[in-house]
Amino acid sequence: MVETDIIQKEKAKNIVVLASGNGSNFQAIIDAVDRDEINAVISALISNNPDAYALKRASLHGIRTVLIKPADYETRDDYNNTLLKVLIEIDPHLIILAGYMLMLGKQIVHRFNGRIINIHPALLPSFKGAHGIKDAYEYGVKVTGVTVHYVDEEMDTGKIIAQEAVRIFNEDTLETLEERIHKVEHRLYPETIAELLNNKLRKKDRGI
Ligand code: GRF
């Protein structure tokens, strides 16, 4: 038993999470790691925002926090170069964006190509951008959802890894819809991360 545990731990992959805000998706990942549903070690939580509650969540779980504030840098490129250095030092198997509200610099996307993922609260390619839930709600679509995708140089355009639909009912308010979307996110993101780390995601024959 003990031996199996040790072997299991040795195999755990190193992941890093980037978050700018509340960090409820980050929390879902922490919980899934704690329950051994994700076989990984969260090496750091990186944030651009000193007020991000995600930083507090990391501290509460003894996870290293790295705060890199764009305002401390002359240009966005300088900021991204510093972030790149930190990421190279950590050398994560997977970089997980969880409500990270800035575009990652090209240098980071190139260096970690295929190892950066994001979660978006709509069915991409619909309702890209920072207000996916509200935009879908206000448009009046009857079905929206959640997308997990690879990150490329553009916003919300990378190859789709997983998607789940969420119906919008006539009696929904924006708040009830948000609640249901987040519930799906908190299940789908950890599940997808676990599958990616175990190489269990079936590669489809559409070049995806
Ligand atoms: C989530 O809805 C996620 O899809 C989007 O930003 C939100 C982050 O929420 N990218 P939280 O910080 O994880 O609570």
Residues whose N, C-alpha, C, O or C-beta is under 5 A from the ligand:
A	BS01	GRF	G21 N22 G23 S24 N25 F26 A98 G99 I119 H120 P121
